[in-house]
Amino acid sequence: MRRAPTDGLNLRKACLPDAQAIADLVNAAYSGREGERGWTSEAEIFNGNRIDMDEVAALLVDPRVIFLAHLEDGGIAGCVYVCIKGMSAYLGLLAVRPDLQAKGIGKRLVAEAERVARAMLCDKVEITVMTSHRPELTQFYERRGYARTGRFRKPLRKTATLDAKVEGLRLEWMEKQLRC
């Protein structure tokens, strides 16, 4: 089996003291101030922050979650988590600092998350994406082998439900079969 390229990443497992830094990173990547937004910005879809420290902390203490942090310039510059659910894994909160986006960090974080899922004996990775409002994000995952499923759910995060600018927002499940 060929290992996915993670060269250039300085990875470690995130822990509870990282909760605020991760929340700040995710919010900068998805909700950043004007002029600081990367291509992942959801400013046209939501008001306010995408996540808070308490929501991140809950993930960090969940025994099913492995939260990876990419370190650069003395801080957390990228992150992704993998939640193991039996033989499948859920990938979430993929974020890269806006000034470092479009340099391959996100795709290498996805590859590393998939490697972790394989190591945990998962045969499938699932994600949820706003396919109707974020076609560029959907295409990012399709280029990595994820397929749209036609199954949808409402956003679960409290900020997504309270601060949405778009009526009837839904997330589509996408999935990728893993090869061992």
C-alpha positions as CSV (number, residue, x, y, z in Angstrom):
1,M,0.0,0.0,0.0
2,R,1.3,3.4,-1.0
3,R,1.2,6.0,1.8
4,A,-0.6,9.2,1.1
5,P,1.7,12.2,0.8
6,T,1.9,14.2,4.0
7,D,5.3,15.8,3.3
8,G,5.5,19.3,4.5
9,L,3.0,18.8,7.3
10,N,4.1,19.1,11.0
11,L,1.3,17.0,12.5
12,R,0.4,16.2,16.1
13,K,-2.7,15.0,17.8
14,A,-4.6,18.0,19.2
15,C,-5.5,18.0,22.9
16,L,-7.9,19.9,25.1
17,P,-5.6,23.0,25.7
18,D,-5.7,23.5,21.9
19,A,-9.5,24.1,21.9
20,Q,-9.4,27.9,21.6
21,A,-6.6,27.9,19.0
22,I,-8.6,25.4,16.9
23,A,-11.8,27.4,17.2
24,D,-9.9,30.5,16.2
25,L,-8.4,28.8,13.2
26,V,-11.7,27.3,12.0
27,N,-13.4,30.7,12.4
28,A,-10.6,32.5,10.5
29,A,-10.9,29.9,7.7
30,Y,-14.7,29.9,7.4
31,S,-15.8,33.2,9.0
32,G,-12.8,35.4,8.8
33,R,-12.9,39.2,8.6
34,E,-13.1,40.9,5.3
35,G,-9.8,40.9,3.5
36,E,-8.6,37.9,5.6
37,R,-11.0,35.3,4.1
38,G,-9.7,32.3,2.2
39,W,-11.6,30.4,-0.4
40,T,-13.4,28.5,2.3
41,S,-15.2,31.5,3.6
42,E,-18.9,31.0,4.4
43,A,-19.5,34.7,5.1
44,E,-22.3,34.8,2.5
45,I,-24.1,31.9,4.2
46,F,-23.7,32.6,8.0
47,N,-23.3,35.5,10.3
48,G,-20.7,35.2,13.1
49,N,-18.4,32.4,14.0
50,R,-18.7,28.9,12.8
51,I,-17.8,27.2,16.0
52,D,-16.8,28.0,19.6
53,M,-14.3,26.7,22.1
54,D,-16.8,24.6,23.9
55,E,-17.9,22.8,20.7
56,V,-14.2,22.0,19.9
57,A,-13.5,20.9,23.5
58,A,-16.4,18.4,23.2
59,L,-14.8,16.9,20.2
60,L,-11.3,16.8,21.7
61,V,-12.6,14.7,24.7
62,D,-14.7,12.4,22.6
63,P,-12.9,9.0,22.7
64,R,-14.0,8.2,19.1
65,V,-12.3,11.4,17.8
66,I,-8.7,11.8,16.6
67,F,-8.1,15.5,16.0
68,L,-5.0,16.3,14.0
69,A,-3.2,19.7,14.1
70,H,-0.7,21.0,11.6
71,L,1.8,23.3,13.2
72,E,3.4,26.2,11.4
73,D,4.9,29.5,12.4
74,G,4.6,28.6,16.1
75,G,0.9,27.8,16.1
76,I,-1.9,25.6,14.7
77,A,-2.2,26.4,11.0
78,G,-4.4,23.5,9.9
79,C,-6.7,20.9,11.4
80,V,-9.0,18.1,10.7
81,Y,-10.8,15.5,12.9
82,V,-11.7,11.9,12.3
83,C,-14.6,10.4,14.3
84,I,-14.6,6.6,14.2
85,K,-18.1,5.1,13.9
86,G,-17.7,1.3,13.6
87,M,-16.3,0.5,10.1
88,S,-16.7,4.1,8.9
89,A,-15.2,7.4,9.8
90,Y,-16.6,10.9,9.7
91,L,-14.1,13.7,8.7
92,G,-14.9,17.2,9.9
93,L,-13.6,20.7,10.6
94,L,-11.0,20.7,7.9
95,A,-9.5,24.1,8.1
96,V,-6.3,25.9,7.0
97,R,-5.2,29.4,8.0
98,P,-6.4,31.7,5.2
99,D,-2.9,33.0,4.2
100,L,-1.8,29.3,3.8
101,Q,-4.7,28.1,1.7
102,A,-4.2,26.8,-1.8
103,K,-0.8,25.4,-1.0
104,G,-1.9,21.8,-0.7
105,I,-2.1,21.7,3.1
106,G,-5.9,20.8,3.1
107,K,-5.5,18.0,0.7
108,R,-2.6,16.6,2.7
109,L,-4.7,16.8,5.9
110,V,-7.5,14.9,4.2
111,A,-5.0,12.2,3.0
112,E,-3.7,11.9,6.6
113,A,-7.2,11.7,8.0
114,E,-8.0,8.9,5.6
115,R,-4.7,7.1,6.6
116,V,-5.9,7.4,10.3
117,A,-9.3,6.0,9.3
118,R,-7.6,3.0,7.5
119,A,-5.4,2.4,10.5
120,M,-8.6,2.2,12.6
121,L,-9.9,-0.5,10.2
122,C,-12.5,1.8,8.6
123,D,-13.5,1.0,5.0
124,K,-15.4,4.3,4.3
125,V,-15.0,8.0,5.1
126,E,-18.0,10.3,5.2
127,I,-18.3,14.1,5.2
128,T,-21.1,16.6,4.9
129,V,-20.9,19.5,2.6
130,M,-23.1,22.4,1.6
131,T,-23.3,21.1,-2.0
132,S,-25.9,23.6,-3.1
133,H,-24.1,26.7,-1.7
134,R,-20.5,25.7,-2.0
135,P,-19.8,24.0,-5.4
136,E,-16.1,24.7,-5.1
137,L,-15.9,22.8,-1.9
138,T,-17.9,19.9,-3.3
139,Q,-15.5,19.8,-6.2
140,F,-12.5,19.8,-3.8
141,Y,-13.8,16.6,-2.3
142,E,-14.8,15.0,-5.6
143,R,-11.2,15.5,-6.8
144,R,-10.2,13.5,-3.7
145,G,-12.5,10.6,-4.6
146,Y,-15.6,11.5,-2.6
147,A,-19.0,10.9,-4.2
148,R,-22.2,12.7,-3.6
149,T,-24.9,10.5,-2.0
150,G,-28.1,12.4,-2.4
151,R,-28.7,12.1,1.3
152,F,-29.1,15.3,3.3
153,R,-29.3,16.6,6.8
154,K,-29.7,19.9,8.6
155,P,-26.7,21.6,10.1
156,L,-26.0,20.5,13.7
157,R,-23.8,23.3,15.0
158,K,-25.6,25.9,17.0
159,T,-24.1,28.8,15.0
160,A,-25.2,27.3,11.8
161,T,-28.8,27.1,13.0
162,L,-28.9,30.4,14.7
163,D,-27.0,32.6,12.4
164,A,-27.8,31.3,8.9
165,K,-28.4,33.9,6.1
166,V,-29.8,31.2,3.8
167,E,-33.2,29.6,4.3
168,G,-33.5,25.8,4.4
169,L,-29.8,25.2,4.5
170,R,-28.9,21.5,4.1
171,L,-25.7,19.5,4.1
172,E,-25.2,16.6,1.7
173,W,-23.4,13.5,2.8
174,M,-20.4,12.6,0.6
175,E,-18.4,9.4,1.0
176,K,-15.3,7.7,-0.1
177,Q,-14.5,4.0,0.0
178,L,-11.1,3.3,1.4
179,R,-8.8,0.7,0.0
180,C,-6.6,-1.2,2.4
